[in-house]
């Protein structure tokens, strides 16, 4: 919906009548601060998501290293399946040591 010049002038006049001339700079400052805080929160949320994604990747890499050392094929398995296989292999090794 394109806003014409006349509509913009009417909106400005209504804002001036409603808030007064002295309040407009204060409102603009508040709006600017709110926008700034929103942008800061957005950047921080993106950073936290990146950290979570990186920790998930490193978790998968650790699982793959353990599986490789136990000679378990990890290529077509998700994390839960891989954990179960690792636990099974460790339990087998533990049982061998007990006998």
Helices and strands as residue ranges (DSSP letters): H 5-19, H 21-69, H 79-98
